[in-house]
């Protein structure tokens, strides 16, 4: 076992990767990062639900050994920084971890309180909550930092409908697809240069010199890199997912009609992965019509592409036609939140960040500090992220129990305040509004 300063690795089975396959024992050690704000409320609920699902699925022969790892407020308190190098090393060592939400500063203030999210222009005591152990210098994003530090290049977001959840789209019950969003390039690796800056002027001059095109002198300039390497590995991961889960299609989402050598190349490189690496398992729409008269042969995966703006229409009007959507970073960001809104909102949106050997599962919502300690907020996003984690570990029986328990709880109207409010607004009278922990119990009772 490796030795760390503040992370204490418990007794259990280290998850390993051999021949590109995860090797998971009966007592795997999994990293847990509780997060900030409501993370402290929802994480214990998720742990309880997961532990019970595993116990029921395997008769007590398997269990997760949870290993605390510290970022955000807990990182500040243990290390004096919000994204400690040791925490990153520990996640990489354990191979699998799951995290709650972390505070992300959004203003221009120099410091942020990780307890209440108040932002201010000085260190020390928080002006709002008066805590003296929670104010950190401004930082970009813990979530992005974790992804970049471990090269977790695939952001994976399943989107599906749960019976009983009021949804704004009349085709919501047909929504069941997975979004693969490239997690390291595009705007995440881009550079933004202020109007009038030396670099902005130099880029404007260079473009004029090399292409003859004129850009207004008072423009801010942004650069967004999209590489062959980054694009191909993202599409490869999406196609592997499709093969493993017997899904019928992978759709490449891009804006290549305008940005031909970045987003257009993303689609081109994606098709190349299919033809070069998955030739026996995939076919393109062109081949589908040229050779099969539009009728999908059994056992094949269709690779197709759609322009980004049109896909926003199609997931609303024809969602059943899509099973995996693979996209560069920015399009995938927009698409993920738009898609989850189709089925009732962000509260039930799970997520994962996956690299070659490391996978970090996460709640996809914010920290909502005003609700911290109230046992109130919907833990569904984190619980469904744990369901993804169980499947990643090769424990589908436990994942099925968890998922079916949640479906039944929602169908029975045993839900937290956010869903209860929506259900009552649609005239449902038998809703029982539960605290976070009560929702977890309702799930377990229905496994």
C-alpha positions in Angstrom: 0.0 0.0 0.0 1.2 3.5 -0.8 1.8 6.0 2.0 0.3 9.4 2.0 0.3 12.3 4.5 -3.4 12.8 5.1 -5.1 10.1 3.0 -5.2 6.8 4.9 -5.7 3.8 2.6 -7.8 1.3 4.5 -7.5 -2.5 4.3 -9.1 -3.9 1.2 -8.5 -4.8 -2.5 -6.7 -2.3 -4.7 -8.5 -1.9 -8.0 -6.0 -2.6 -10.8 -5.9 -2.3 -14.6 -4.5 -5.3 -16.5 -4.6 -5.5 -20.3 -6.8 -2.5 -20.4 -9.4 -4.2 -18.2 -10.4 -3.2 -14.7 -9.7 -5.9 -12.1 -11.9 -5.5 -9.1 -11.8 -7.7 -6.0 -14.7 -8.4 -3.5 -13.6 -5.6 -1.2 -12.4 -2.8 -3.5 -11.1 0.4 -2.1 -13.0 3.4 -3.6 -12.1 7.0 -3.1 -14.7 9.3 -1.7 -14.6 13.1 -1.9 -17.6 14.5 0.0 -17.6 17.9 -1.7 -18.7 21.3 -0.3 -22.1 22.6 0.8 -24.8 20.0 0.4 -22.2 17.4 -0.5 -21.9 16.8 3.2 -25.6 15.9 3.3 -26.1 13.8 0.2 -22.8 11.8 0.3 -23.8 9.7 3.3 -27.2 9.0 1.7 -25.4 7.8 -1.5 -23.0 5.6 0.6 -26.0 4.0 2.4 -27.9 3.2 -0.7 -24.8 1.8 -2.5 -23.8 -0.3 0.5 -27.3 -1.8 0.8 -27.5 -2.5 -2.9 -24.2 -4.4 -2.8 -25.3 -6.3 0.3 -28.6 -7.3 -1.2 -27.1 -8.2 -4.6 -24.2 -10.3 -3.3 -25.5 -11.6 0.0 -22.8 -9.9 2.0 -19.9 -11.4 0.0 -18.9 -8.1 -1.5 -18.6 -4.6 -0.1 -16.9 -1.3 -1.0 -14.2 0.0 1.4 -14.5 3.7 1.3 -11.4 5.9 1.4 -11.8 9.6 2.3 -9.9 12.0 0.0 -9.8 15.7 0.5 -10.5 18.7 -1.9 -12.4 21.9 -1.6 -13.1 22.9 2.0 -11.7 19.7 3.4 -8.6 20.1 1.2 -8.2 23.6 2.6 -8.5 22.4 6.2 -6.1 19.4 5.7 -3.5 20.9 3.3 -4.1 24.7 3.1 -5.2 24.4 -0.6 -8.3 23.4 -2.4 -6.8 21.0 -4.9 -3.9 19.2 -3.2 -1.5 17.1 -5.2 -1.8 14.3 -2.7 -5.5 14.0 -3.3 -4.9 13.7 -7.1 -2.2 11.1 -6.5 -4.6 9.1 -4.2 -7.4 9.0 -6.8 -4.9 7.8 -9.4 -3.7 5.2 -7.0 -7.2 3.9 -6.3 -8.3 4.1 -9.9 -12.0 4.7 -9.0 -13.5 7.5 -6.9 -16.8 9.4 -6.5 -17.2 13.0 -5.5 -19.9 15.5 -4.4 -20.2 19.0 -5.7 -17.4 21.6 -5.1 -17.6 25.4 -4.9 -16.6 27.3 -8.0 -16.0 31.0 -7.8 -17.9 33.0 -10.4 -17.2 36.7 -9.6 -14.1 38.9 -9.7 -13.4 38.9 -6.0 -10.0 37.7 -4.8 -11.3 35.2 -2.2 -14.2 32.8 -1.7 -15.7 31.1 1.3 -16.0 27.4 0.7 -18.6 27.0 3.4 -21.2 29.5 2.3 -19.8 30.5 -1.2 -19.6 34.2 -0.3 -16.9 36.1 -2.3 -14.9 38.9 -0.9 -11.8 41.0 -1.5 -9.7 39.8 1.5 -8.5 36.6 3.3 -9.3 35.6 6.8 -12.8 35.5 8.3 -15.7 35.2 6.0 -17.8 38.4 6.0 -21.0 36.4 5.6 -20.9 33.2 7.7 -18.1 34.5 10.0 -16.1 31.3 9.7 -12.3 31.7 9.9 -11.3 28.4 8.4 -13.0 28.4 5.1 -11.8 31.3 3.0 -9.6 30.4 0.1 -7.8 32.5 -2.6 -9.7 32.6 -5.8 -9.3 29.6 -8.0 -10.6 28.5 -11.4 -12.5 25.2 -10.8 -11.7 22.1 -8.7 -13.8 20.0 -11.1 -11.9 21.1 -14.1 -8.6 20.9 -12.2 -9.3 17.2 -11.3 -10.2 16.4 -14.9 -7.1 18.1 -16.4 -4.6 16.8 -13.8 -5.6 13.2 -14.4 -6.4 13.5 -18.1 -10.0 12.4 -17.6 -10.9 13.1 -21.2 -14.4 11.7 -21.4 -17.2 13.4 -19.6 -20.0 10.8 -19.6 -23.6 12.0 -18.9 -26.5 9.5 -19.2 -29.9 11.1 -19.7 -33.1 9.1 -19.1 -36.7 9.5 -18.1 -38.1 8.3 -14.8 -41.8 7.5 -14.7 -43.6 9.9 -12.4 -41.2 12.9 -12.9 -43.1 15.8 -14.5 -41.2 16.6 -17.7 -41.8 19.5 -20.1 -41.4 17.5 -23.3 -44.1 15.2 -24.5 -41.6 12.7 -25.9 -39.7 12.6 -22.5 -40.5 8.9 -22.0 -38.4 8.2 -25.2 -35.3 9.9 -23.8 -32.6 7.4 -23.0 -29.2 8.3 -24.3 -25.6 9.0 -23.1 -23.6 12.1 -23.9 -19.8 11.8 -24.3 -18.3 15.2 -24.0 -14.6 15.8 -24.7 -13.2 17.0 -21.4 -9.8 18.5 -22.0 -9.8 20.5 -25.2 -11.9 23.2 -26.9 -12.7 26.0 -24.4 -11.1 24.0 -21.6 -7.7 24.2 -23.3 -8.5 27.5 -25.0 -7.0 30.9 -24.5 -9.0 34.1 -24.2 -7.3 37.4 -25.0 -8.7 40.8 -23.9 -9.7 43.4 -26.5 -6.8 45.7 -27.2 -4.2 43.4 -25.6 -0.9 42.9 -27.3 -1.7 39.2 -28.0 -5.1 40.0 -29.4 -3.6 42.6 -31.7 -0.9 40.2 -32.8 -3.4 37.5 -33.7 -5.6 40.0 -35.6 -2.5 41.2 -37.6 -1.4 37.6 -38.2 -4.8 36.6 -39.6 -4.9 39.7 -41.8 -1.5 38.9 -43.1 -2.0 35.2 -43.7 -5.6 35.1 -44.9 -6.5 38.7 -45.9 -9.5 38.5 -43.6 -10.3 41.5 -41.4 -11.2 41.3 -37.7 -12.4 44.4 -35.9 -9.6 45.9 -33.9 -11.8 46.2 -30.8 -12.4 42.4 -30.7 -11.5 40.0 -27.9 -9.9 37.0 -29.3 -10.4 33.3 -28.3 -8.5 30.3 -29.4 -10.1 26.8 -29.1 -7.9 23.8 -29.9 -9.4 20.5 -31.1 -6.9 17.8 -31.9 -6.9 14.5 -33.7 -5.6 12.8 -30.6 -8.3 14.2 -28.3 -11.1 13.7 -30.8 -10.3 10.1 -31.6 -9.9 8.9 -28.1 -13.2 10.4 -27.1 -15.0 8.8 -30.0 -13.2 5.5 -29.3 -14.5 5.6 -25.7 -18.0 6.3 -27.0 -17.8 3.4 -29.4 -16.5 1.0 -26.7 -19.4 2.0 -24.6 -21.8 1.3 -27.4 -20.3 -2.1 -28.0 -20.3 -3.1 -24.3 -23.9 -2.0 -23.9 -25.3 -3.2 -27.2 -26.4 0.3 -28.2 -27.5 0.9 -31.8 -25.8 4.2 -32.7 -23.1 6.8 -32.0 -23.8 10.4 -33.3 -21.0 12.8 -33.8 -22.3 16.3 -32.8 -20.3 19.2 -34.3 -20.5 22.7 -36.0 -18.3 21.6 -38.9 -20.5 23.5 -41.4 -18.8 26.7 -40.1 -15.7 25.6 -38.3 -14.4 23.0 -40.8 -10.9 22.4 -39.4 -11.8 22.1 -35.7 -15.3 20.8 -35.2 -15.5 19.5 -38.8 -12.3 17.6 -38.2 -13.8 16.2 -35.0 -16.5 14.5 -37.1 -14.0 13.4 -39.8 -11.6 11.9 -37.2 -14.6 10.2 -35.4 -15.6 8.4 -38.6 -12.0 7.3 -39.1 -12.0 5.7 -35.6 -15.1 3.7 -36.7 -13.7 2.6 -40.0 -10.1 1.9 -38.8 -10.8 0.4 -35.4 -14.4 -0.9 -35.3 -14.9 -1.8 -39.0 -16.5 -5.2 -38.2 -18.9 -3.6 -35.7 -19.9 -0.3 -37.3 -21.2 1.3 -40.5 -21.9 4.9 -41.6 -25.2 6.3 -42.8 -23.7 6.4 -46.4 -22.9 2.6 -46.3 -26.3 2.0 -44.7 -28.1 3.4 -47.7 -25.7 2.4 -50.4 -25.5 -1.2 -49.4 -28.4 -2.0 -47.1 -31.2 0.3 -48.5 -31.5 2.0 -45.1 -32.2 -1.2 -43.2 -29.8 -1.7 -40.3 -28.1 -5.1 -40.3 -28.3 -7.0 -37.1 -25.4 -6.6 -34.7 -24.1 -3.4 -36.2 -23.6 0.1 -34.7 -24.5 3.1 -36.9 -22.1 6.0 -36.8 -23.7 9.3 -37.9 -23.2 13.0 -37.5 -25.4 15.9 -36.8 -24.9 19.7 -36.8 -24.9 21.0 -33.2 -27.8 23.4 -33.6 -30.0 20.8 -35.2 -29.4 18.2 -32.5 -31.1 20.5 -30.0 -34.3 20.2 -32.0 -33.9 16.5 -32.7 -33.5 15.4 -29.0 -36.8 17.2 -28.4 -38.7 15.9 -31.3 -37.1 12.5 -32.1 -35.1 11.5 -29.0 -35.6 7.7 -29.6 -33.2 8.0 -32.6 -30.2 8.6 -30.4 -28.4 6.4 -28.0 -24.9 8.0 -27.7 -24.0 11.6 -28.6 -20.3 12.4 -28.9 -19.2 16.0 -29.0 -16.4 18.5 -28.4 -16.4 20.2 -25.1 -18.5 23.3 -25.5 -21.3 21.8 -27.5 -21.4 18.9 -25.0 -21.7 21.3 -22.1 -24.7 23.0 -23.6 -26.2 19.7 -24.8 -25.9 18.0 -21.4 -27.9 20.6 -19.5 -30.5 21.0 -22.3 -31.0 17.2 -22.4 -31.5 16.7 -18.7 -34.1 19.5 -18.7 -36.1 17.3 -21.1 -36.7 14.7 -18.4 -37.4 17.1 -15.5 -34.2 18.8 -14.4 -30.7 18.6 -13.1 -31.5 16.8 -9.8 -31.4 13.4 -11.4 -28.4 14.0 -13.8 -25.5 11.6 -13.1 -22.0 12.1 -14.5 -18.5 10.5 -14.8 -15.1 11.7 -15.9 -13.2 8.8 -17.4 -9.6 8.4 -18.7 -7.5 5.5 -19.7 -7.1 4.0 -16.2 -8.9 6.4 -13.8 -12.6 7.1 -13.4 -14.1 9.8 -11.2 -17.9 9.8 -10.8 -19.7 13.0 -9.7 -22.8 14.9 -8.8 -23.5 17.2 -11.6 -25.1 20.1 -9.7 -23.9 22.9 -7.5 -23.2 23.1 -3.7 -26.4 25.0 -2.7 -24.8 26.1 0.6 -28.1 27.7 1.9 -29.4 24.1 2.2 -26.3 22.6 3.9 -27.1 20.6 7.0 -30.9 20.6 6.4 -31.1 17.0 5.0 -33.3 18.4 2.2 -31.7 18.3 -1.2 -32.3 15.5 -3.7 -29.3 13.1 -3.7 -30.4 11.5 -6.9 -27.6 12.8 -9.1 -24.9 11.4 -6.8 -26.8 8.1 -6.3 -27.2 7.6 -10.1 -23.5 8.5 -10.6 -22.8 5.7 -8.1 -25.0 3.4 -10.3 -22.6 4.2 -13.2 -19.7 3.5 -10.9 -21.0 0.1 -10.0 -21.4 -0.8 -13.7 -17.9 0.5 -14.4 -16.6 -1.9 -11.7 -18.4 -4.8 -13.2 -21.1 -5.1 -10.6 -24.3 -4.7 -12.7 -26.5 -6.7 -10.3 -26.0 -4.0 -7.6 -26.5 -1.2 -10.1 -29.8 -2.7 -11.3 -31.1 -3.0 -7.7 -30.2 0.7 -7.1 -31.7 1.9 -10.3 -34.9 -0.1 -9.9 -35.2 1.1 -6.3 -35.0 4.7 -7.4 -37.5 4.2 -10.2 -40.0 2.6 -7.7 -39.5 5.4 -5.2 -40.2 8.1 -7.7 -43.2 6.2 -9.2 -44.6 5.9 -5.7 -44.2 9.6 -5.1 -41.7 9.1 -2.3 -39.4 12.0 -3.2 -37.5 15.1 -2.0 -39.0 18.6 -2.1 -37.9 19.5 -5.6 -39.7 16.6 -7.2 -42.7 16.8 -4.8 -43.3 20.4 -5.8 -43.3 19.5 -9.5 -45.6 16.5 -9.0 -48.1 18.5 -6.9 -48.1 21.3 -9.5 -49.4 18.7 -12.0 -52.2 17.7 -9.6 -50.7 14.6 -8.0 -52.1 14.3 -4.4 -50.4 11.2 -3.1 -46.9 12.7 -2.9 -44.9 12.1 0.3 -42.1 14.8 0.6 -39.1 13.2 2.2 -35.7 14.5 3.4 -32.5 13.4 1.6 -32.0 10.5 4.0 -35.7 9.5 3.7 -35.4 9.3 -0.1 -32.4 7.1 0.3 -34.4 4.8 2.7 -37.3 4.8 0.2 -34.9 3.6 -2.5 -33.4 0.8 -0.3 -36.9 -0.3 0.8 -37.9 -0.9 -2.9 -34.8 -2.7 -4.0 
